[in-house]
Amino acid sequence: MKIASTSAYGENRGRFPLEELRKFDGKWVAFSADGQRVVASAPTITELANQVRTAKSNLHEVVLERIELDTDEIYLGGAELL
């Protein structure tokens, strides 16, 4: 199991261009544990979890985040799915 490094994740996730993130506005996104790539995205966290499992990725190896570009709130989640 990979453990997300908070500093590495934050640094890499912060490099995502705004234009790239616009594709995911209003959706849940599973980022790789290092924050370098998007593994999957979906409108609901349940659909996202199913996509991650279908892609044969482990929920322990991704960071789930809801992308809301028009707000200052950050939605992190997924503990209830484990």
Backbone as XML, in Angstrom:
<?xml version="1.0"?>
<chain id="A" units="angstrom">
  <residue number="1" name="MET">
    <atom name="N" x="0.835" y="-1.171" z="0.000"/>
    <atom name="CA" x="0.000" y="0.000" z="0.000"/>
    <atom name="C" x="0.882" y="1.236" z="0.000"/>
  </residue>
  <residue number="2" name="LYS">
    <atom name="N" x="0.588" y="2.197" z="-0.887"/>
    <atom name="CA" x="1.297" y="3.463" z="-0.910"/>
    <atom name="C" x="0.635" y="4.406" z="0.085"/>
  </residue>
  <residue number="3" name="ILE">
    <atom name="N" x="1.439" y="5.153" z="0.774"/>
    <atom name="CA" x="0.927" y="6.166" z="1.682"/>
    <atom name="C" x="1.191" y="7.524" z="1.038"/>
  </residue>
  <residue number="4" name="ALA">
    <atom name="N" x="0.148" y="8.333" z="0.953"/>
    <atom name="CA" x="0.304" y="9.650" z="0.345"/>
    <atom name="C" x="1.174" y="10.526" z="1.228"/>
  </residue>
  <residue number="5" name="SER">
    <atom name="N" x="2.197" y="11.104" z="0.647"/>
    <atom name="CA" x="3.034" y="12.071" z="1.347"/>
    <atom name="C" x="2.361" y="13.431" z="1.204"/>
  </residue>
  <residue number="6" name="THR">
    <atom name="N" x="1.992" y="14.003" z="2.314"/>
    <atom name="CA" x="1.258" y="15.258" z="2.274"/>
    <atom name="C" x="2.018" y="16.341" z="1.524"/>
  </residue>
  <residue number="7" name="SER">
    <atom name="N" x="3.308" y="16.459" z="1.771"/>
    <atom name="CA" x="4.072" y="17.509" z="1.107"/>
    <atom name="C" x="4.225" y="17.234" z="-0.385"/>
  </residue>
  <residue number="8" name="ALA">
    <atom name="N" x="4.537" y="15.996" z="-0.756"/>
    <atom name="CA" x="4.678" y="15.652" z="-2.178"/>
    <atom name="C" x="3.343" y="15.790" z="-2.895"/>
  </residue>
  <residue number="9" name="TYR">
    <atom name="N" x="2.277" y="15.300" z="-2.265"/>
    <atom name="CA" x="0.954" y="15.408" z="-2.878"/>
    <atom name="C" x="0.596" y="16.876" z="-3.094"/>
  </residue>
  <residue number="10" name="GLY">
    <atom name="N" x="0.738" y="17.682" z="-2.067"/>
    <atom name="CA" x="0.384" y="19.094" z="-2.161"/>
    <atom name="C" x="1.186" y="19.831" z="-3.221"/>
  </residue>
  <residue number="11" name="GLU">
    <atom name="N" x="2.464" y="19.537" z="-3.271"/>
    <atom name="CA" x="3.329" y="20.189" z="-4.254"/>
    <atom name="C" x="2.938" y="19.788" z="-5.674"/>
  </residue>
  <residue number="12" name="ASN">
    <atom name="N" x="2.789" y="18.492" z="-5.914"/>
    <atom name="CA" x="2.452" y="18.013" z="-7.259"/>
    <atom name="C" x="1.026" y="18.393" z="-7.655"/>
  </residue>
  <residue number="13" name="ARG">
    <atom name="N" x="0.095" y="18.267" z="-6.728"/>
    <atom name="CA" x="-1.304" y="18.601" z="-7.007"/>
    <atom name="C" x="-1.428" y="20.080" z="-7.331"/>
  </residue>
  <residue number="14" name="GLY">
    <atom name="N" x="-0.638" y="20.896" z="-6.659"/>
    <atom name="CA" x="-0.648" y="22.330" z="-6.909"/>
    <atom name="C" x="-0.162" y="22.725" z="-8.288"/>
  </residue>
  <residue number="15" name="ARG">
    <atom name="N" x="0.508" y="21.825" z="-8.961"/>
    <atom name="CA" x="1.019" y="22.094" z="-10.316"/>
    <atom name="C" x="-0.023" y="21.868" z="-11.412"/>
  </residue>
  <residue number="16" name="PHE">
    <atom name="N" x="-1.168" y="21.283" z="-11.064"/>
    <atom name="CA" x="-2.192" y="21.047" z="-12.086"/>
    <atom name="C" x="-2.701" y="22.386" z="-12.607"/>
  </residue>
  <residue number="17" name="PRO">
    <atom name="N" x="-2.649" y="22.580" z="-13.920"/>
    <atom name="CA" x="-3.136" y="23.835" z="-14.492"/>
    <atom name="C" x="-4.649" y="23.978" z="-14.270"/>
  </residue>
  <residue number="18" name="LEU">
    <atom name="N" x="-5.072" y="25.217" z="-14.043"/>
    <atom name="CA" x="-6.488" y="25.493" z="-13.841"/>
    <atom name="C" x="-7.324" y="24.990" z="-15.013"/>
  </residue>
  <residue number="19" name="GLU">
    <atom name="N" x="-6.829" y="25.156" z="-16.218"/>
    <atom name="CA" x="-7.579" y="24.703" z="-17.394"/>
    <atom name="C" x="-7.798" y="23.189" z="-17.374"/>
  </residue>
  <residue number="20" name="GLU">
    <atom name="N" x="-6.833" y="22.444" z="-16.877"/>
    <atom name="CA" x="-6.978" y="20.988" z="-16.755"/>
    <atom name="C" x="-8.032" y="20.655" z="-15.704"/>
  </residue>
  <residue number="21" name="LEU">
    <atom name="N" x="-8.007" y="21.374" z="-14.592"/>
    <atom name="CA" x="-8.969" y="21.112" z="-13.514"/>
    <atom name="C" x="-10.396" y="21.491" z="-13.906"/>
  </residue>
  <residue number="22" name="ARG">
    <atom name="N" x="-10.556" y="22.429" z="-14.819"/>
    <atom name="CA" x="-11.905" y="22.834" z="-15.254"/>
    <atom name="C" x="-12.704" y="21.643" z="-15.789"/>
  </residue>
  <residue number="23" name="LYS">
    <atom name="N" x="-12.029" y="20.667" z="-16.373"/>
    <atom name="CA" x="-12.719" y="19.467" z="-16.890"/>
    <atom name="C" x="-13.419" y="18.705" z="-15.769"/>
  </residue>
  <residue number="24" name="PHE">
    <atom name="N" x="-12.952" y="18.899" z="-14.542"/>
    <atom name="CA" x="-13.458" y="18.135" z="-13.404"/>
    <atom name="C" x="-14.311" y="18.975" z="-12.453"/>
  </residue>
  <residue number="25" name="ASP">
    <atom name="N" x="-14.620" y="20.197" z="-12.827"/>
    <atom name="CA" x="-15.383" y="21.079" z="-11.951"/>
    <atom name="C" x="-16.722" y="20.438" z="-11.566"/>
  </residue>
  <residue number="26" name="GLY">
    <atom name="N" x="-16.969" y="20.381" z="-10.265"/>
    <atom name="CA" x="-18.208" y="19.784" z="-9.761"/>
    <atom name="C" x="-18.159" y="18.272" z="-9.639"/>
  </residue>
  <residue number="27" name="LYS">
    <atom name="N" x="-17.003" y="17.667" z="-9.872"/>
    <atom name="CA" x="-16.871" y="16.211" z="-9.815"/>
    <atom name="C" x="-15.885" y="15.794" z="-8.728"/>
  </residue>
  <residue number="28" name="TRP">
    <atom name="N" x="-15.981" y="14.539" z="-8.361"/>
    <atom name="CA" x="-14.999" y="13.899" z="-7.484"/>
    <atom name="C" x="-13.877" y="13.380" z="-8.353"/>
  </residue>
  <residue number="29" name="VAL">
    <atom name="N" x="-12.650" y="13.552" z="-7.887"/>
    <atom name="CA" x="-11.474" y="13.125" z="-8.640"/>
    <atom name="C" x="-10.588" y="12.275" z="-7.740"/>
  </residue>
  <residue number="30" name="ALA">
    <atom name="N" x="-10.057" y="11.192" z="-8.293"/>
    <atom name="CA" x="-9.068" y="10.369" z="-7.599"/>
    <atom name="C" x="-7.714" y="10.709" z="-8.199"/>
  </residue>
  <residue number="31" name="PHE">
    <atom name="N" x="-6.857" y="11.325" z="-7.377"/>
    <atom name="CA" x="-5.500" y="11.633" z="-7.788"/>
    <atom name="C" x="-4.575" y="10.521" z="-7.308"/>
  </residue>
  <residue number="32" name="SER">
    <atom name="N" x="-3.502" y="10.277" z="-8.039"/>
    <atom name="CA" x="-2.495" y="9.330" z="-7.573"/>
    <atom name="C" x="-1.962" y="9.813" z="-6.229"/>
  </residue>
  <residue number="33" name="ALA">
    <atom name="N" x="-1.441" y="8.899" z="-5.432"/>
    <atom name="CA" x="-0.968" y="9.230" z="-4.086"/>
    <atom name="C" x="0.102" y="10.316" z="-4.085"/>
  </residue>
  <residue number="34" name="ASP">
    <atom name="N" x="0.843" y="10.427" z="-5.184"/>
    <atom name="CA" x="1.873" y="11.466" z="-5.261"/>
    <atom name="C" x="1.347" y="12.763" z="-5.865"/>
  </residue>
  <residue number="35" name="GLY">
    <atom name="N" x="0.061" y="12.779" z="-6.268"/>
    <atom name="CA" x="-0.554" y="13.989" z="-6.794"/>
    <atom name="C" x="-0.164" y="14.357" z="-8.209"/>
  </residue>
  <residue number="36" name="GLN">
    <atom name="N" x="0.459" y="13.427" z="-8.935"/>
    <atom name="CA" x="0.945" y="13.744" z="-10.273"/>
    <atom name="C" x="-0.043" y="13.461" z="-11.392"/>
  </residue>
  <residue number="37" name="ARG">
    <atom name="N" x="-1.052" y="12.632" z="-11.135"/>
    <atom name="CA" x="-1.982" y="12.308" z="-12.226"/>
    <atom name="C" x="-3.380" y="12.029" z="-11.691"/>
  </residue>
  <residue number="38" name="VAL">
    <atom name="N" x="-4.350" y="12.181" z="-12.588"/>
    <atom name="CA" x="-5.736" y="11.851" z="-12.277"/>
    <atom name="C" x="-5.960" y="10.392" z="-12.631"/>
  </residue>
  <residue number="39" name="VAL">
    <atom name="N" x="-6.446" y="9.614" z="-11.676"/>
    <atom name="CA" x="-6.718" y="8.192" z="-11.891"/>
    <atom name="C" x="-8.126" y="8.001" z="-12.448"/>
  </residue>
  <residue number="40" name="ALA">
    <atom name="N" x="-9.093" y="8.773" z="-11.922"/>
    <atom name="CA" x="-10.488" y="8.660" z="-12.355"/>
    <atom name="C" x="-11.250" y="9.887" z="-11.880"/>
  </residue>
  <residue number="41" name="SER">
    <atom name="N" x="-12.444" y="10.099" z="-12.453"/>
    <atom name="CA" x="-13.332" y="11.169" z="-11.987"/>
    <atom name="C" x="-14.771" y="10.737" z="-12.210"/>
  </residue>
  <residue number="42" name="ALA">
    <atom name="N" x="-15.664" y="11.284" z="-11.382"/>
    <atom name="CA" x="-17.087" y="10.936" z="-11.471"/>
    <atom name="C" x="-17.907" y="11.979" z="-10.717"/>
  </residue>
  <residue number="43" name="PRO">
    <atom name="N" x="-19.204" y="12.057" z="-11.027"/>
    <atom name="CA" x="-20.064" y="13.031" z="-10.338"/>
    <atom name="C" x="-20.286" y="12.719" z="-8.852"/>
  </residue>
  <residue number="44" name="THR">
    <atom name="N" x="-20.234" y="11.452" z="-8.467"/>
    <atom name="CA" x="-20.443" y="11.092" z="-7.063"/>
    <atom name="C" x="-19.247" y="10.296" z="-6.549"/>
  </residue>
  <residue number="45" name="ILE">
    <atom name="N" x="-19.082" y="10.327" z="-5.245"/>
    <atom name="CA" x="-17.962" y="9.612" z="-4.642"/>
    <atom name="C" x="-18.128" y="8.098" z="-4.795"/>
  </residue>
  <residue number="46" name="THR">
    <atom name="N" x="-19.373" y="7.626" z="-4.797"/>
    <atom name="CA" x="-19.623" y="6.194" z="-4.977"/>
    <atom name="C" x="-19.226" y="5.750" z="-6.379"/>
  </residue>
  <residue number="47" name="GLU">
    <atom name="N" x="-19.613" y="6.528" z="-7.391"/>
    <atom name="CA" x="-19.225" y="6.207" z="-8.765"/>
    <atom name="C" x="-17.703" y="6.258" z="-8.922"/>
  </residue>
  <residue number="48" name="LEU">
    <atom name="N" x="-17.089" y="7.225" z="-8.263"/>
    <atom name="CA" x="-15.635" y="7.343" z="-8.339"/>
    <atom name="C" x="-14.957" y="6.117" z="-7.742"/>
  </residue>
  <residue number="49" name="ALA">
    <atom name="N" x="-15.430" y="5.675" z="-6.590"/>
    <atom name="CA" x="-14.861" y="4.484" z="-5.954"/>
    <atom name="C" x="-15.002" y="3.274" z="-6.869"/>
  </residue>
  <residue number="50" name="ASN">
    <atom name="N" x="-16.138" y="3.153" z="-7.524"/>
    <atom name="CA" x="-16.343" y="2.032" z="-8.457"/>
    <atom name="C" x="-15.382" y="2.117" z="-9.636"/>
  </residue>
  <residue number="51" name="GLN">
    <atom name="N" x="-15.160" y="3.319" z="-10.152"/>
    <atom name="CA" x="-14.220" y="3.482" z="-11.265"/>
    <atom name="C" x="-12.796" y="3.135" z="-10.848"/>
  </residue>
  <residue number="52" name="VAL">
    <atom name="N" x="-12.421" y="3.550" z="-9.648"/>
    <atom name="CA" x="-11.072" y="3.237" z="-9.152"/>
    <atom name="C" x="-10.907" y="1.731" z="-9.039"/>
  </residue>
  <residue number="53" name="ARG">
    <atom name="N" x="-11.905" y="1.067" z="-8.474"/>
    <atom name="CA" x="-11.842" y="-0.402" z="-8.347"/>
    <atom name="C" x="-11.825" y="-1.076" z="-9.718"/>
  </residue>
  <residue number="54" name="THR">
    <atom name="N" x="-12.633" y="-0.579" z="-10.659"/>
    <atom name="CA" x="-12.679" y="-1.152" z="-12.001"/>
    <atom name="C" x="-11.334" y="-1.009" z="-12.702"/>
  </residue>
  <residue number="55" name="ALA">
    <atom name="N" x="-10.657" y="0.098" z="-12.435"/>
    <atom name="CA" x="-9.331" y="0.327" z="-13.023"/>
    <atom name="C" x="-8.257" y="-0.486" z="-12.308"/>
  </residue>
  <residue number="56" name="LYS">
    <atom name="N" x="-8.703" y="-1.323" z="-11.363"/>
    <atom name="CA" x="-7.812" y="-2.183" z="-10.585"/>
    <atom name="C" x="-6.830" y="-1.378" z="-9.740"/>
  </residue>
  <residue number="57" name="SER">
    <atom name="N" x="-7.250" y="-0.166" z="-9.380"/>
    <atom name="CA" x="-6.470" y="0.638" z="-8.451"/>
    <atom name="C" x="-7.040" y="0.409" z="-7.062"/>
  </residue>
  <residue number="58" name="ASN">
    <atom name="N" x="-6.229" y="0.634" z="-6.077"/>
    <atom name="CA" x="-6.632" y="0.445" z="-4.697"/>
    <atom name="C" x="-7.031" y="1.791" z="-4.113"/>
  </residue>
  <residue number="59" name="LEU">
    <atom name="N" x="-8.159" y="1.843" z="-3.404"/>
    <atom name="CA" x="-8.589" y="3.099" z="-2.789"/>
    <atom name="C" x="-7.567" y="3.633" z="-1.787"/>
  </residue>
  <residue number="60" name="HIS">
    <atom name="N" x="-6.704" y="2.768" z="-1.289"/>
    <atom name="CA" x="-5.650" y="3.196" z="-0.365"/>
    <atom name="C" x="-4.512" y="3.899" z="-1.098"/>
  </residue>
  <residue number="61" name="GLU">
    <atom name="N" x="-4.499" y="3.835" z="-2.421"/>
    <atom name="CA" x="-3.399" y="4.394" z="-3.196"/>
    <atom name="C" x="-3.780" y="5.655" z="-3.959"/>
  </residue>
  <residue number="62" name="VAL">
    <atom name="N" x="-4.935" y="6.214" z="-3.646"/>
    <atom name="CA" x="-5.369" y="7.442" z="-4.297"/>
    <atom name="C" x="-5.843" y="8.438" z="-3.242"/>
  </residue>
  <residue number="63" name="VAL">
    <atom name="N" x="-5.888" y="9.691" z="-3.644"/>
    <atom name="CA" x="-6.431" y="10.750" z="-2.797"/>
    <atom name="C" x="-7.688" y="11.254" z="-3.491"/>
  </residue>
  <residue number="64" name="LEU">
    <atom name="N" x="-8.809" y="11.200" z="-2.779"/>
    <atom name="CA" x="-10.083" y="11.626" z="-3.345"/>
    <atom name="C" x="-10.330" y="13.084" z="-2.994"/>
  </residue>
  <residue number="65" name="GLU">
    <atom name="N" x="-10.730" y="13.839" z="-4.004"/>
    <atom name="CA" x="-10.962" y="15.270" z="-3.809"/>
    <atom name="C" x="-12.111" y="15.715" z="-4.702"/>
  </residue>
  <residue number="66" name="ARG">
    <atom name="N" x="-12.981" y="16.536" z="-4.175"/>
    <atom name="CA" x="-14.040" y="17.120" z="-4.996"/>
    <atom name="C" x="-13.525" y="18.455" z="-5.522"/>
  </residue>
  <residue number="67" name="ILE">
    <atom name="N" x="-13.627" y="18.657" z="-6.817"/>
    <atom name="CA" x="-13.166" y="19.888" z="-7.444"/>
    <atom name="C" x="-14.340" y="20.865" z="-7.533"/>
  </residue>
  <residue number="68" name="GLU">
    <atom name="N" x="-14.203" y="21.974" z="-6.868"/>
    <atom name="CA" x="-15.190" y="23.059" z="-6.894"/>
    <atom name="C" x="-14.411" y="24.339" z="-7.144"/>
  </residue>
  <residue number="69" name="LEU">
    <atom name="N" x="-14.416" y="24.800" z="-8.371"/>
    <atom name="CA" x="-13.584" y="25.941" z="-8.732"/>
    <atom name="C" x="-14.158" y="27.284" z="-8.291"/>
  </residue>
  <residue number="70" name="ASP">
    <atom name="N" x="-15.458" y="27.365" z="-8.059"/>
    <atom name="CA" x="-16.075" y="28.631" z="-7.694"/>
    <atom name="C" x="-16.281" y="28.783" z="-6.196"/>
  </residue>
  <residue number="71" name="THR">
    <atom name="N" x="-15.497" y="28.059" z="-5.402"/>
    <atom name="CA" x="-15.602" y="28.144" z="-3.953"/>
    <atom name="C" x="-14.219" y="28.004" z="-3.339"/>
  </residue>
  <residue number="72" name="ASP">
    <atom name="N" x="-14.082" y="28.441" z="-2.115"/>
    <atom name="CA" x="-12.814" y="28.299" z="-1.408"/>
    <atom name="C" x="-12.772" y="27.031" z="-0.573"/>
  </residue>
  <residue number="73" name="GLU">
    <atom name="N" x="-13.870" y="26.269" z="-0.571"/>
    <atom name="CA" x="-13.930" y="25.056" z="0.236"/>
    <atom name="C" x="-13.175" y="23.921" z="-0.441"/>
  </residue>
  <residue number="74" name="ILE">
    <atom name="N" x="-12.612" y="23.026" z="0.385"/>
    <atom name="CA" x="-11.912" y="21.849" z="-0.109"/>
    <atom name="C" x="-12.645" y="20.628" z="0.408"/>
  </residue>
  <residue number="75" name="TYR">
    <atom name="N" x="-12.971" y="19.716" z="-0.485"/>
    <atom name="CA" x="-13.654" y="18.487" z="-0.109"/>
    <atom name="C" x="-12.709" y="17.315" z="-0.285"/>
  </residue>
  <residue number="76" name="LEU">
    <atom name="N" x="-12.254" y="16.738" z="0.790"/>
    <atom name="CA" x="-11.448" y="15.523" z="0.751"/>
    <atom name="C" x="-12.301" y="14.447" z="1.369"/>
  </residue>
  <residue number="77" name="GLY">
    <atom name="N" x="-12.214" y="13.239" z="0.885"/>
    <atom name="CA" x="-13.063" y="12.206" z="1.477"/>
    <atom name="C" x="-12.720" y="10.843" z="0.999"/>
  </residue>
  <residue number="78" name="GLY">
    <atom name="N" x="-13.504" y="9.910" z="1.454"/>
    <atom name="CA" x="-13.342" y="8.535" z="1.033"/>
    <atom name="C" x="-13.204" y="7.567" z="2.175"/>
  </residue>
  <residue number="79" name="ALA">
    <atom name="N" x="-12.983" y="8.031" z="3.394"/>
    <atom name="CA" x="-12.789" y="7.112" z="4.515"/>
    <atom name="C" x="-14.009" y="6.223" z="4.701"/>
  </residue>
  <residue number="80" name="GLU">
    <atom name="N" x="-15.185" y="6.747" z="4.407"/>
    <atom name="CA" x="-16.391" y="5.947" z="4.596"/>
    <atom name="C" x="-16.519" y="4.806" z="3.586"/>
  </residue>
  <residue number="81" name="LEU">
    <atom name="N" x="-15.679" y="4.808" z="2.548"/>
    <atom name="CA" x="-15.749" y="3.768" z="1.519"/>
    <atom name="C" x="-14.868" y="2.559" z="1.826"/>
  </residue>
  <residue number="82" name="LEU">
    <atom name="N" x="-13.990" y="2.667" z="2.800"/>
    <atom name="CA" x="-13.031" y="1.608" z="3.077"/>
    <atom name="C" x="-13.606" y="0.510" z="3.923"/>
  </residue>
</chain>
